[in-house]
Amino acid sequence: MIRKDPVLEHEWHPVAIAADVSDTPKQVIVLGEKVVIFRTKQGVKAMKDLCIHRGVPLSLGRVENDQIVCAYHGWCYDGDGRCVRIPSLPPTQAIPLKAKTHTYPCTEQHGFVWVCLGEPREELPPLAGKVEEALLPIWMGPYPVQASAPRVIENFLDVSHLMFVHEGLLGDSEFAEIKDYNVHQVDGALITDEIVVFQPDPDGRGVGVNNRYIYEIYTPCCVKLVKRSEGSEEEFHLFLIVLPETETTCTAFMLQLRNYSPEVPDQVFIDFQNTLLEQDKRIVEEQKPELLPLDLQAELHLKCDRVAIAYRRRLRELGVTIGTD
Protein backbone atom coordinates (compact mmCIF):
# COMPACT_ATOMS: atom_id res chain seq x y z
CA MET A 1 0.00 0.00 0.00
CA ILE A 2 1.42 3.37 -1.03
CA ARG A 3 1.88 5.91 1.73
CA LYS A 4 -0.39 8.94 1.86
CA ASP A 5 1.53 12.07 0.94
CA PRO A 6 0.12 15.27 2.48
CA VAL A 7 2.07 17.36 -0.03
CA LEU A 8 1.72 15.57 -3.37
CA GLU A 9 -1.98 14.84 -2.87
CA HIS A 10 -2.59 18.57 -3.31
CA GLU A 11 -0.28 19.07 -6.29
CA TRP A 12 -1.28 19.02 -9.95
CA HIS A 13 0.20 15.97 -11.71
CA PRO A 14 0.67 15.47 -15.47
CA VAL A 15 -1.18 12.37 -16.65
CA ALA A 16 -1.05 12.72 -20.44
CA ILE A 17 -0.18 14.95 -23.35
CA ALA A 18 -3.48 16.66 -24.12
CA ALA A 19 -3.38 15.77 -27.82
CA ASP A 20 -3.26 12.08 -26.88
CA VAL A 21 -6.50 12.15 -24.85
CA SER A 22 -9.68 11.27 -26.75
CA ASP A 23 -13.12 9.89 -25.90
CA THR A 24 -11.50 6.47 -25.48
CA PRO A 25 -11.12 5.91 -21.71
CA LYS A 26 -7.53 5.68 -20.49
CA GLN A 27 -6.31 4.47 -17.11
CA VAL A 28 -3.51 6.37 -15.37
CA ILE A 29 -2.04 5.85 -11.91
CA VAL A 30 -1.59 8.86 -9.65
CA LEU A 31 0.05 8.32 -6.25
CA GLY A 32 -1.11 4.70 -6.29
CA GLU A 33 -4.69 5.57 -7.24
CA LYS A 34 -6.13 4.19 -10.48
CA VAL A 35 -7.80 7.05 -12.36
CA VAL A 36 -9.70 7.01 -15.65
CA ILE A 37 -9.50 10.02 -17.96
CA PHE A 38 -11.55 10.69 -21.08
CA ARG A 39 -12.52 13.63 -23.26
CA THR A 40 -16.05 15.07 -23.41
CA LYS A 41 -17.53 18.16 -25.06
CA GLN A 42 -16.99 19.92 -21.73
CA GLY A 43 -13.30 18.95 -21.58
CA VAL A 44 -11.29 16.10 -20.09
CA LYS A 45 -12.78 14.34 -17.05
CA ALA A 46 -10.97 12.34 -14.38
CA MET A 47 -12.57 9.92 -11.94
CA LYS A 48 -11.82 6.87 -9.85
CA ASP A 49 -11.37 3.96 -12.23
CA LEU A 50 -13.93 1.74 -10.55
CA CYS A 51 -17.58 0.92 -11.12
CA ILE A 52 -19.39 0.88 -7.79
CA HIS A 53 -21.48 -2.12 -8.88
CA ARG A 54 -18.96 -4.97 -9.17
CA GLY A 55 -15.57 -3.28 -9.05
CA VAL A 56 -14.68 -3.37 -12.76
CA PRO A 57 -12.39 -0.60 -14.08
CA LEU A 58 -14.40 1.97 -15.99
CA SER A 59 -11.44 2.34 -18.35
CA LEU A 60 -12.47 -1.02 -19.87
CA GLY A 61 -15.67 0.61 -21.10
CA ARG A 62 -16.51 3.27 -23.66
CA VAL A 63 -17.78 6.84 -23.83
CA GLU A 64 -21.22 7.57 -25.27
CA ASN A 65 -22.91 10.98 -25.20
CA ASP A 66 -20.18 12.28 -22.85
CA GLN A 67 -20.94 9.48 -20.38
CA ILE A 68 -18.61 6.61 -19.53
CA VAL A 69 -20.27 3.20 -19.85
CA CYS A 70 -19.06 0.27 -17.74
CA ALA A 71 -18.05 -2.72 -19.84
CA TYR A 72 -19.56 -5.23 -17.37
CA HIS A 73 -23.24 -4.28 -16.94
CA GLY A 74 -23.57 -1.06 -18.94
CA TRP A 75 -23.90 1.35 -16.00
CA CYS A 76 -23.49 4.91 -17.29
CA TYR A 77 -21.70 7.67 -15.34
CA ASP A 78 -21.80 11.34 -16.23
CA GLY A 79 -18.85 13.73 -16.00
CA ASP A 80 -19.61 14.38 -12.33
CA GLY A 81 -19.30 10.69 -11.48
CA ARG A 82 -23.03 10.09 -10.96
CA CYS A 83 -24.59 6.94 -12.35
CA VAL A 84 -27.37 8.14 -14.64
CA ARG A 85 -28.46 4.85 -16.21
CA ILE A 86 -28.63 1.22 -15.10
CA PRO A 87 -29.92 -0.88 -18.03
CA SER A 88 -31.16 -3.71 -15.81
CA LEU A 89 -33.52 -1.36 -13.88
CA PRO A 90 -36.98 -0.40 -15.12
CA PRO A 91 -36.99 3.20 -16.45
CA THR A 92 -39.38 4.23 -13.68
CA GLN A 93 -37.16 3.00 -10.83
CA ALA A 94 -34.88 5.52 -9.17
CA ILE A 95 -31.14 5.00 -9.37
CA PRO A 96 -29.61 4.53 -5.88
CA LEU A 97 -27.85 7.64 -4.58
CA LYS A 98 -24.82 5.48 -3.75
CA ALA A 99 -24.38 4.73 -7.45
CA LYS A 100 -21.52 7.14 -8.17
CA THR A 101 -17.75 7.22 -8.43
CA HIS A 102 -15.32 9.79 -7.08
CA THR A 103 -14.17 12.53 -9.44
CA TYR A 104 -10.93 14.53 -9.32
CA PRO A 105 -9.98 18.07 -10.33
CA CYS A 106 -8.74 17.92 -13.91
CA THR A 107 -7.52 20.63 -16.29
CA GLU A 108 -5.69 21.14 -19.58
CA GLN A 109 -2.78 23.58 -19.43
CA HIS A 110 0.25 24.09 -21.68
CA GLY A 111 -0.44 20.98 -23.73
CA PHE A 112 -0.81 18.53 -20.81
CA VAL A 113 -3.73 17.06 -18.90
CA TRP A 114 -3.30 17.52 -15.14
CA VAL A 115 -5.05 15.77 -12.26
CA CYS A 116 -5.06 16.51 -8.53
CA LEU A 117 -6.24 13.87 -6.05
CA GLY A 118 -7.05 16.36 -3.29
CA GLU A 119 -7.86 20.04 -3.05
CA PRO A 120 -5.36 21.79 -5.35
CA ARG A 121 -2.86 23.91 -3.46
CA GLU A 122 -2.58 26.22 -6.47
CA GLU A 123 -5.34 27.19 -8.88
CA LEU A 124 -3.20 26.36 -11.92
CA PRO A 125 -0.57 23.67 -12.64
CA PRO A 126 3.10 24.54 -12.06
CA LEU A 127 3.92 25.57 -15.64
CA ALA A 128 1.55 28.54 -15.40
CA GLY A 129 3.45 31.78 -15.96
CA LYS A 130 6.73 29.96 -16.69
CA VAL A 131 6.42 29.06 -20.37
CA GLU A 132 7.71 31.63 -22.87
CA GLU A 133 5.09 31.57 -25.59
CA ALA A 134 7.44 33.03 -28.23
CA LEU A 135 9.60 29.88 -28.20
CA LEU A 136 9.00 26.80 -30.37
CA PRO A 137 7.40 24.02 -28.27
CA ILE A 138 7.70 20.24 -28.46
CA TRP A 139 5.77 17.94 -26.12
CA MET A 140 7.53 14.70 -25.21
CA GLY A 141 6.49 11.55 -23.39
CA PRO A 142 5.14 9.60 -21.74
CA TYR A 143 8.36 8.00 -20.50
CA PRO A 144 7.65 5.18 -18.00
CA VAL A 145 10.52 4.75 -15.53
CA GLN A 146 11.02 1.98 -12.97
CA ALA A 147 12.37 4.41 -10.37
CA SER A 148 10.96 6.83 -7.81
CA ALA A 149 9.91 10.26 -9.03
CA PRO A 150 12.41 12.10 -6.76
CA ARG A 151 15.26 9.95 -8.10
CA VAL A 152 14.29 10.88 -11.68
CA ILE A 153 14.02 14.58 -10.83
CA GLU A 154 17.37 14.59 -9.02
CA ASN A 155 19.07 12.87 -11.98
CA PHE A 156 17.81 15.69 -14.21
CA LEU A 157 19.38 18.21 -11.81
CA ASP A 158 22.72 16.37 -11.71
CA VAL A 159 25.14 18.30 -13.94
CA SER A 160 28.22 16.13 -13.26
CA HIS A 161 26.68 12.99 -14.79
CA LEU A 162 26.47 14.59 -18.23
CA MET A 163 30.13 13.85 -19.01
CA PHE A 164 29.77 10.12 -18.36
CA VAL A 165 26.19 8.93 -18.86
CA HIS A 166 25.80 11.17 -21.93
CA GLU A 167 29.43 11.31 -23.06
CA GLY A 168 29.80 12.48 -26.64
CA LEU A 169 26.44 14.23 -26.50
CA LEU A 170 25.91 16.37 -23.40
CA GLY A 171 29.43 16.08 -22.03
CA ASP A 172 33.04 15.01 -22.42
CA SER A 173 34.85 13.11 -19.67
CA GLU A 174 38.02 15.09 -20.48
CA PHE A 175 36.15 18.23 -19.36
CA ALA A 176 34.42 16.89 -16.26
CA GLU A 177 35.32 19.61 -13.73
CA ILE A 178 32.35 21.64 -12.49
CA LYS A 179 33.07 25.15 -11.28
CA ASP A 180 31.45 26.03 -7.97
CA TYR A 181 28.03 27.63 -8.05
CA ASN A 182 25.25 28.59 -5.65
CA VAL A 183 21.52 27.94 -5.40
CA HIS A 184 19.16 30.84 -4.65
CA GLN A 185 15.53 31.05 -3.58
CA VAL A 186 13.57 33.36 -5.89
CA ASP A 187 9.80 33.77 -5.51
CA GLY A 188 9.54 30.31 -3.96
CA ALA A 189 11.62 28.60 -6.65
CA LEU A 190 15.18 27.30 -6.28
CA ILE A 191 17.44 28.66 -9.04
CA THR A 192 21.13 28.00 -9.66
CA ASP A 193 23.85 30.28 -10.92
CA GLU A 194 25.03 29.63 -14.47
CA ILE A 195 27.07 26.43 -14.82
CA VAL A 196 29.30 26.18 -17.90
CA VAL A 197 29.47 22.76 -19.58
CA PHE A 198 31.21 21.79 -22.81
CA GLN A 199 28.80 19.70 -24.88
CA PRO A 200 29.82 17.90 -28.10
CA ASP A 201 26.24 17.53 -29.37
CA PRO A 202 23.72 19.12 -26.98
CA ASP A 203 20.52 18.78 -29.02
CA GLY A 204 21.10 16.30 -31.84
CA ARG A 205 22.35 18.76 -34.47
CA GLY A 206 25.97 17.65 -34.05
CA VAL A 207 27.40 21.07 -33.11
CA GLY A 208 29.73 21.24 -30.09
CA VAL A 209 29.45 24.32 -27.85
CA ASN A 210 30.03 25.62 -24.35
CA ASN A 211 26.57 25.82 -22.83
CA ARG A 212 25.56 27.80 -19.75
CA TYR A 213 23.09 25.85 -17.64
CA ILE A 214 20.59 27.23 -15.13
CA TYR A 215 18.41 24.81 -13.16
CA GLU A 216 15.08 25.85 -11.66
CA ILE A 217 13.02 23.84 -9.14
CA TYR A 218 9.33 24.77 -8.82
CA THR A 219 7.61 21.85 -7.11
CA PRO A 220 8.74 18.38 -5.97
CA CYS A 221 7.96 16.99 -9.43
CA CYS A 222 8.39 19.97 -11.76
CA VAL A 223 11.80 21.37 -12.73
CA LYS A 224 13.38 23.18 -15.64
CA LEU A 225 16.74 23.78 -17.22
CA VAL A 226 17.70 26.74 -19.38
CA LYS A 227 20.66 26.43 -21.76
CA ARG A 228 22.28 29.32 -23.54
CA SER A 229 25.17 28.83 -25.94
CA GLU A 230 28.27 30.99 -25.59
CA GLY A 231 28.68 33.33 -28.54
CA SER A 232 25.15 32.72 -29.75
CA GLU A 233 21.62 34.00 -29.21
CA GLU A 234 20.27 30.45 -29.13
CA GLU A 235 18.21 29.56 -26.08
CA PHE A 236 16.86 26.18 -25.03
CA HIS A 237 14.36 25.44 -22.23
CA LEU A 238 13.43 21.98 -21.00
CA PHE A 239 10.73 21.30 -18.42
CA LEU A 240 10.65 17.91 -16.73
CA ILE A 241 7.39 17.06 -15.00
CA VAL A 242 7.06 13.66 -13.38
CA LEU A 243 3.95 11.73 -12.39
CA PRO A 244 4.59 9.63 -9.25
CA GLU A 245 2.67 6.38 -9.73
CA THR A 246 3.98 4.29 -6.86
CA GLU A 247 6.87 4.59 -4.42
CA THR A 248 9.28 3.24 -7.05
CA THR A 249 7.64 3.87 -10.44
CA CYS A 250 6.77 7.03 -12.30
CA THR A 251 6.10 8.49 -15.73
CA ALA A 252 8.02 11.48 -17.05
CA PHE A 253 6.86 14.15 -19.50
CA MET A 254 8.85 16.96 -21.06
CA LEU A 255 8.15 20.28 -22.70
CA GLN A 256 11.06 21.51 -24.81
CA LEU A 257 11.23 25.09 -26.06
CA ARG A 258 13.79 26.79 -28.30
CA ASN A 259 14.31 29.97 -30.32
CA TYR A 260 16.31 28.44 -33.18
CA SER A 261 16.16 26.00 -36.12
CA PRO A 262 12.45 26.20 -36.98
CA GLU A 263 13.26 24.26 -40.15
CA VAL A 264 14.46 21.18 -38.23
CA PRO A 265 11.65 18.59 -37.82
CA ASP A 266 10.42 18.06 -34.27
CA GLN A 267 11.20 14.37 -34.56
CA VAL A 268 14.94 15.12 -34.63
CA PHE A 269 14.71 16.65 -31.16
CA ILE A 270 12.32 13.95 -29.92
CA ASP A 271 14.59 11.14 -31.08
CA PHE A 272 17.55 12.81 -29.41
CA GLN A 273 15.67 13.19 -26.13
CA ASN A 274 14.54 9.57 -26.36
CA THR A 275 18.20 8.54 -26.56
CA LEU A 276 19.06 10.60 -23.48
CA LEU A 277 16.14 9.13 -21.54
CA GLU A 278 17.24 5.59 -22.28
CA GLN A 279 20.74 6.42 -21.09
CA ASP A 280 19.33 7.91 -17.88
CA LYS A 281 16.95 5.00 -17.25
CA ARG A 282 19.85 2.57 -17.31
CA ILE A 283 21.27 4.42 -14.29
CA VAL A 284 18.25 5.53 -12.23
CA GLU A 285 16.49 2.18 -12.46
CA GLU A 286 19.49 0.56 -10.77
CA GLN A 287 20.11 3.13 -8.02
CA LYS A 288 20.06 1.97 -4.40
CA PRO A 289 18.36 2.74 -2.18
CA GLU A 290 15.38 3.07 -4.49
CA LEU A 291 13.85 5.77 -2.31
CA LEU A 292 15.70 9.10 -2.31
CA PRO A 293 17.44 9.60 1.08
CA LEU A 294 16.52 12.96 2.60
CA ASP A 295 19.08 12.50 5.37
CA LEU A 296 22.11 14.24 3.88
CA GLN A 297 24.41 11.98 5.90
CA ALA A 298 23.15 8.88 4.06
CA GLU A 299 25.18 9.58 0.91
CA LEU A 300 28.36 11.52 0.08
CA HIS A 301 27.91 14.95 -1.51
CA LEU A 302 30.30 17.33 -3.31
CA LYS A 303 30.10 21.03 -4.14
CA CYS A 304 28.90 20.16 -7.64
CA ASP A 305 25.86 18.53 -5.98
CA ARG A 306 24.61 21.81 -4.48
CA VAL A 307 21.37 21.77 -6.49
CA ALA A 308 20.65 18.14 -5.51
CA ILE A 309 21.30 19.01 -1.87
CA ALA A 310 18.93 21.97 -2.14
CA TYR A 311 16.29 19.71 -3.74
CA ARG A 312 16.54 17.12 -0.95
CA ARG A 313 16.31 19.82 1.69
CA ARG A 314 13.21 21.25 -0.01
CA LEU A 315 11.53 17.83 -0.06
CA ARG A 316 12.30 17.34 3.63
CA GLU A 317 11.01 20.83 4.53
CA LEU A 318 7.79 20.24 2.62
CA GLY A 319 7.25 16.78 4.10
CA VAL A 320 7.19 14.78 0.85
CA THR A 321 6.94 11.07 1.64
CA ILE A 322 6.32 9.26 -1.66
CA GLY A 323 9.58 8.15 -3.24
CA THR A 324 11.70 9.38 -0.32
CA ASP A 325 13.24 7.91 2.80
FIMARGU-677282 format. One line per field, with one value per residue (C-alpha): y negated, x negated, z; residue in one letter; residue number from 1. Coordinates in nm, 2 decimals. Each point is the difference from the previous one (the first is absolute). Example, Ala and Ser with C-alpha at 12.3 -4.5 7.8 and 13.67 -1.06 7.14 Angstrom:
// residues 2
v	c(0.45,-0.34) $
u	c(-1.23,-0.14) $
w	c(0.78,-0.07) $
r	c(A,S) $
k	c(1,2) $
END
This chain:
// residues 325
v	c(0.00,-0.34,-0.25,-0.30,-0.32,-0.32,-0.21,0.18,0.08,-0.38,-0.05,0.01,0.30,0.05,0.31,-0.03,-0.22,-0.18,0.09,0.37,-0.01,0.09,0.14,0.34,0.06,0.02,0.12,-0.19,0.05,-0.30,0.06,0.36,-0.09,0.14,-0.28,0.00,-0.30,-0.07,-0.29,-0.15,-0.31,-0.17,0.09,0.29,0.18,0.20,0.24,0.30,0.29,0.23,0.08,0.00,0.30,0.29,-0.17,0.01,-0.28,-0.26,-0.03,0.33,-0.16,-0.27,-0.35,-0.08,-0.34,-0.13,0.28,0.29,0.34,0.29,0.30,0.25,-0.09,-0.32,-0.24,-0.36,-0.28,-0.36,-0.24,-0.07,0.37,0.06,0.32,-0.12,0.32,0.37,0.21,0.28,-0.23,-0.10,-0.36,-0.10,0.12,-0.25,0.05,0.05,-0.31,0.21,0.08,-0.24,-0.01,-0.26,-0.27,-0.20,-0.36,0.02,-0.27,-0.05,-0.25,-0.05,0.31,0.25,0.14,-0.04,0.17,-0.07,0.26,-0.25,-0.36,-0.18,-0.21,-0.23,-0.10,0.08,0.27,-0.08,-0.11,-0.29,-0.33,0.18,0.09,-0.25,0.00,-0.14,0.31,0.31,0.28,0.38,0.23,0.32,0.31,0.20,0.16,0.28,0.04,0.28,-0.24,-0.24,-0.35,-0.18,0.22,-0.10,-0.37,0.00,0.17,-0.28,-0.25,0.18,-0.19,0.22,0.31,-0.16,0.07,0.38,0.12,-0.23,-0.01,-0.12,-0.17,-0.22,0.03,0.11,0.19,-0.20,-0.31,0.13,-0.27,-0.20,-0.36,-0.08,-0.16,-0.10,0.07,-0.29,-0.03,-0.23,-0.04,0.35,0.17,0.13,-0.14,0.07,-0.23,0.07,0.32,0.02,0.34,0.10,0.21,0.18,0.04,-0.16,0.03,0.25,-0.25,0.12,-0.35,-0.01,-0.31,-0.13,-0.02,-0.20,0.19,-0.13,0.24,-0.11,0.21,-0.10,0.30,0.34,0.14,-0.30,-0.14,-0.18,-0.06,-0.29,0.03,-0.29,0.05,-0.22,-0.23,0.06,-0.13,0.35,0.09,0.34,0.08,0.34,0.07,0.34,0.08,0.34,0.20,0.21,0.32,0.21,-0.03,0.14,-0.07,-0.31,-0.15,-0.30,-0.27,-0.28,-0.33,-0.12,-0.36,-0.17,-0.32,0.16,0.24,-0.02,0.19,0.31,0.26,0.05,0.37,-0.07,-0.16,0.27,0.29,-0.17,-0.04,0.36,0.11,-0.21,0.15,0.35,-0.08,-0.15,0.29,0.24,-0.18,-0.11,0.33,0.16,-0.25,0.11,-0.07,-0.04,-0.27,-0.33,-0.05,-0.34,0.05,-0.17,0.22,0.31,-0.07,-0.19,-0.35,-0.23,-0.37,0.08,0.17,-0.33,0.00,0.37,-0.09,-0.30,0.23,0.26,-0.27,-0.14,0.34,0.05,-0.35,0.06,0.34,0.20,0.37,0.18,0.12,-0.13,0.15) $
u	c(0.00,-0.14,-0.05,0.23,-0.19,0.14,-0.20,0.04,0.37,0.06,-0.23,0.10,-0.15,-0.05,0.19,-0.01,-0.09,0.33,-0.01,-0.01,0.32,0.32,0.34,-0.16,-0.04,-0.36,-0.12,-0.28,-0.15,-0.04,-0.16,0.11,0.36,0.14,0.17,0.19,-0.02,0.20,0.10,0.36,0.14,-0.05,-0.37,-0.20,0.15,-0.18,0.16,-0.08,-0.04,0.25,0.37,0.18,0.21,-0.25,-0.34,-0.09,-0.23,0.20,-0.30,0.11,0.32,0.08,0.13,0.34,0.17,-0.27,0.07,-0.23,0.17,-0.12,-0.11,0.16,0.36,0.04,0.03,-0.04,-0.18,0.01,-0.30,0.08,-0.03,0.37,0.16,0.28,0.11,0.01,0.13,0.13,0.23,0.35,0.00,0.24,-0.22,-0.23,-0.38,-0.15,-0.18,-0.30,-0.04,-0.29,-0.37,-0.25,-0.11,-0.33,-0.09,-0.13,-0.12,-0.18,-0.29,-0.31,0.07,0.04,0.29,-0.04,0.18,0.00,0.11,0.09,0.08,-0.25,-0.25,-0.03,0.27,-0.21,-0.26,-0.37,-0.08,0.24,-0.20,-0.32,0.03,-0.13,0.26,-0.23,-0.22,0.06,0.16,-0.03,0.19,-0.17,0.10,0.14,-0.33,0.08,-0.29,-0.05,-0.14,0.14,0.11,-0.25,-0.29,0.10,0.03,-0.34,-0.17,0.13,-0.16,-0.33,-0.24,-0.31,0.15,0.02,-0.36,0.03,0.36,0.04,-0.36,-0.04,0.34,0.05,-0.35,-0.36,-0.18,-0.32,0.18,0.18,-0.09,0.30,-0.08,0.16,0.35,0.27,0.38,0.23,0.37,0.19,0.38,0.03,-0.21,-0.36,-0.22,-0.37,-0.27,-0.12,-0.21,-0.22,-0.02,-0.17,0.24,-0.10,0.36,0.25,0.32,-0.06,-0.12,-0.37,-0.14,-0.23,0.02,-0.05,0.34,0.10,0.25,0.25,0.22,0.33,0.21,0.37,0.17,-0.11,0.07,-0.04,-0.34,-0.16,-0.33,-0.10,-0.30,-0.16,-0.29,-0.31,-0.04,0.36,0.35,0.13,0.21,0.13,0.25,0.10,0.27,0.00,0.33,0.03,0.32,-0.07,0.19,-0.13,-0.29,-0.24,0.17,0.08,0.07,-0.19,0.11,-0.20,0.08,-0.30,-0.01,-0.26,-0.05,-0.20,0.01,0.38,-0.09,-0.12,0.28,0.13,-0.08,-0.37,0.02,0.24,-0.23,-0.30,0.19,0.12,-0.37,-0.09,0.30,-0.11,-0.35,0.14,0.24,-0.30,-0.14,0.30,0.18,-0.30,-0.06,0.00,0.17,0.30,0.16,-0.19,-0.17,0.09,-0.26,-0.30,-0.23,0.13,-0.21,-0.32,0.05,-0.24,0.02,0.12,0.30,0.13,0.32,0.07,-0.06,0.24,0.26,-0.02,0.02,0.31,0.17,-0.08,0.13,0.32,0.06,0.00,0.03,0.06,-0.33,-0.21,-0.15) $
w	c(0.00,-0.10,0.27,0.02,-0.10,0.16,-0.25,-0.34,0.05,-0.04,-0.30,-0.37,-0.17,-0.38,-0.12,-0.37,-0.30,-0.07,-0.37,0.09,0.20,-0.18,0.08,0.04,0.38,0.12,0.34,0.17,0.35,0.23,0.34,-0.01,-0.09,-0.33,-0.19,-0.33,-0.23,-0.31,-0.22,-0.01,-0.17,0.34,0.01,0.15,0.30,0.27,0.25,0.21,-0.24,0.17,-0.06,0.33,-0.11,-0.03,0.02,-0.38,-0.13,-0.19,-0.24,-0.15,-0.12,-0.26,-0.01,-0.15,0.01,0.24,0.24,0.09,-0.03,0.21,-0.21,0.24,0.05,-0.20,0.29,-0.13,0.20,-0.09,0.02,0.37,0.08,0.05,-0.14,-0.22,-0.16,0.11,-0.29,0.22,0.19,-0.12,-0.13,0.27,0.29,0.16,-0.02,0.35,0.13,0.09,-0.38,-0.07,-0.02,0.13,-0.23,0.01,-0.10,-0.36,-0.24,-0.33,0.02,-0.23,-0.20,0.29,0.19,0.38,0.28,0.38,0.24,0.28,0.03,-0.24,0.19,-0.30,-0.24,-0.30,-0.07,0.05,-0.35,0.02,-0.06,-0.07,-0.37,-0.25,-0.27,-0.26,0.00,-0.22,0.21,-0.02,0.24,0.09,0.18,0.17,0.12,0.25,0.25,0.25,0.26,0.26,-0.12,0.22,-0.13,-0.36,0.09,0.18,-0.30,-0.22,0.24,0.01,-0.22,0.06,-0.15,-0.34,-0.08,0.06,-0.05,-0.30,-0.12,-0.35,0.01,0.31,0.14,-0.04,0.27,-0.08,0.11,0.31,0.26,0.12,0.12,0.33,0.00,0.23,0.03,0.08,0.10,-0.23,0.04,0.15,-0.27,0.04,-0.27,-0.07,-0.12,-0.36,-0.03,-0.31,-0.17,-0.32,-0.21,-0.32,-0.13,0.24,-0.20,-0.28,-0.27,0.04,0.10,0.30,0.23,0.35,0.15,0.30,0.22,0.25,0.19,0.15,0.26,0.03,0.17,0.11,-0.34,-0.24,-0.09,-0.29,-0.16,-0.22,-0.24,-0.17,-0.24,0.03,-0.29,-0.12,0.05,0.01,0.30,0.11,0.28,0.12,0.26,0.17,0.17,0.16,0.10,0.32,-0.05,0.28,0.25,-0.26,-0.34,-0.19,-0.34,-0.14,-0.24,-0.16,-0.16,-0.21,-0.13,-0.22,-0.20,-0.29,-0.29,-0.09,-0.32,0.20,0.04,0.35,-0.03,0.00,0.34,0.13,-0.12,0.17,0.33,-0.03,-0.02,0.31,0.20,-0.08,0.12,0.32,0.07,-0.01,0.30,0.21,-0.03,0.17,0.28,0.36,0.22,-0.23,0.22,0.00,0.34,0.15,0.28,-0.15,0.20,-0.18,-0.32,-0.08,-0.16,-0.18,-0.08,-0.35,0.16,0.15,-0.20,0.10,0.36,-0.02,-0.16,0.28,0.26,-0.17,-0.01,0.37,0.09,-0.19,0.15,-0.33,0.08,-0.33,-0.15,0.29,0.31) $
r	c(M,I,R,K,D,P,V,L,E,H,E,W,H,P,V,A,I,A,A,D,V,S,D,T,P,K,Q,V,I,V,L,G,E,K,V,V,I,F,R,T,K,Q,G,V,K,A,M,K,D,L,C,I,H,R,G,V,P,L,S,L,G,R,V,E,N,D,Q,I,V,C,A,Y,H,G,W,C,Y,D,G,D,G,R,C,V,R,I,P,S,L,P,P,T,Q,A,I,P,L,K,A,K,T,H,T,Y,P,C,T,E,Q,H,G,F,V,W,V,C,L,G,E,P,R,E,E,L,P,P,L,A,G,K,V,E,E,A,L,L,P,I,W,M,G,P,Y,P,V,Q,A,S,A,P,R,V,I,E,N,F,L,D,V,S,H,L,M,F,V,H,E,G,L,L,G,D,S,E,F,A,E,I,K,D,Y,N,V,H,Q,V,D,G,A,L,I,T,D,E,I,V,V,F,Q,P,D,P,D,G,R,G,V,G,V,N,N,R,Y,I,Y,E,I,Y,T,P,C,C,V,K,L,V,K,R,S,E,G,S,E,E,E,F,H,L,F,L,I,V,L,P,E,T,E,T,T,C,T,A,F,M,L,Q,L,R,N,Y,S,P,E,V,P,D,Q,V,F,I,D,F,Q,N,T,L,L,E,Q,D,K,R,I,V,E,E,Q,K,P,E,L,L,P,L,D,L,Q,A,E,L,H,L,K,C,D,R,V,A,I,A,Y,R,R,R,L,R,E,L,G,V,T,I,G,T,D) $
k	c(1,2,3,4,5,6,7,8,9,10,11,12,13,14,15,16,17,18,19,20,21,22,23,24,25,26,27,28,29,30,31,32,33,34,35,36,37,38,39,40,41,42,43,44,45,46,47,48,49,50,51,52,53,54,55,56,57,58,59,60,61,62,63,64,65,66,67,68,69,70,71,72,73,74,75,76,77,78,79,80,81,82,83,84,85,86,87,88,89,90,91,92,93,94,95,96,97,98,99,100,101,102,103,104,105,106,107,108,109,110,111,112,113,114,115,116,117,118,119,120,121,122,123,124,125,126,127,128,129,130,131,132,133,134,135,136,137,138,139,140,141,142,143,144,145,146,147,148,149,150,151,152,153,154,155,156,157,158,159,160,161,162,163,164,165,166,167,168,169,170,171,172,173,174,175,176,177,178,179,180,181,182,183,184,185,186,187,188,189,190,191,192,193,194,195,196,197,198,199,200,201,202,203,204,205,206,207,208,209,210,211,212,213,214,215,216,217,218,219,220,221,222,223,224,225,226,227,228,229,230,231,232,233,234,235,236,237,238,239,240,241,242,243,244,245,246,247,248,249,250,251,252,253,254,255,256,257,258,259,260,261,262,263,264,265,266,267,268,269,270,271,272,273,274,275,276,277,278,279,280,281,282,283,284,285,286,287,288,289,290,291,292,293,294,295,296,297,298,299,300,301,302,303,304,305,306,307,308,309,310,311,312,313,314,315,316,317,318,319,320,321,322,323,324,325) $
END
